[in-house]
Amino acid sequence: MGIVPVSVAMQKAREAGLDLVEVAPHERPPVCRIMDYGKYRYELSRKQAKTRQHTQKLKEIRVRPKTGEHDLATKLNQARRFLEHKDKVLISVIFRGREVQHLEEGRRVLDHFLQQLEPLARIERPPTMEGKRMIALLAPKS
């Protein structure tokens, strides 16, 4: 429309049922547009949401050697969801009391997890004992 006085621009915006929005206030003369302001703000927020990057988090799944099969399946699904969301997963098998004497049972549980999650993840830290915990760290495949 070119350079138009503010009052004329406001009148044209009212006639169109839209808003007069200042898009470049630092220019000389300031640049304004006749548009739906609500729609403009929504599109701006969508653009900002797309540019925001996901920060990778470390999620922990804790199990015990005697954890039931159904509970393991639930924890496995949760780990799968974490990996699909591009988060790292720390799987901990926690031994209590005399359970430490049966490391092979905990290793079996951990190997089951690693085998099931192999298509989605790579092993960043192989299974190791740290005190009374056996841990493995998985990272999502890129």
Disulfide bonds with the S-S distance in Angstrom:
none
